Amino acid sequence: MLSHNSYFGMAMGQSQRPDTETSKIVELGVRLQQSHGKAFASEFLVRRAIPVNVIVRVLSDPPGRRRANRMPAGL
């Protein structure tokens, strides 16, 4: 079930950054892609219940993914 903040963010066309633990898992998956290839990294992320749309986005277009330290738009 979505929290109020998650639902509101999606309703406004904004995406929410996942929790810190999920962010760390995704970062590790990207590093694994560099060292072990896309198939290995994808399997790692799938086994850790990362949503498929996130896996496709971060492994297909690493420069296009969000950064933890990136400032929000408009600042």
C-alpha positions, 0 to 999 in steps of 0.5 A: 500500500502506498503511503500518503506522501508516495501517492501525493508525489505520484499524483503530482507527477513527481517521483520519490527516491526510494528508502536508503537501503534500496538506494544502496542496493541499486548503487551496488547493482550498478557497480556490479554491472560494471564489473560482472555485466548487465545480466549478473547485475539484473539478477542481483537486483531482481533477487533483492525485489527491486522493481523491474522498471527501476532495474531497466532504467538504471542498467540501461541508462546509468547516466540518466538515473537519479543521484543521491546527492543531486539537488532537486530541480529548481534550486 
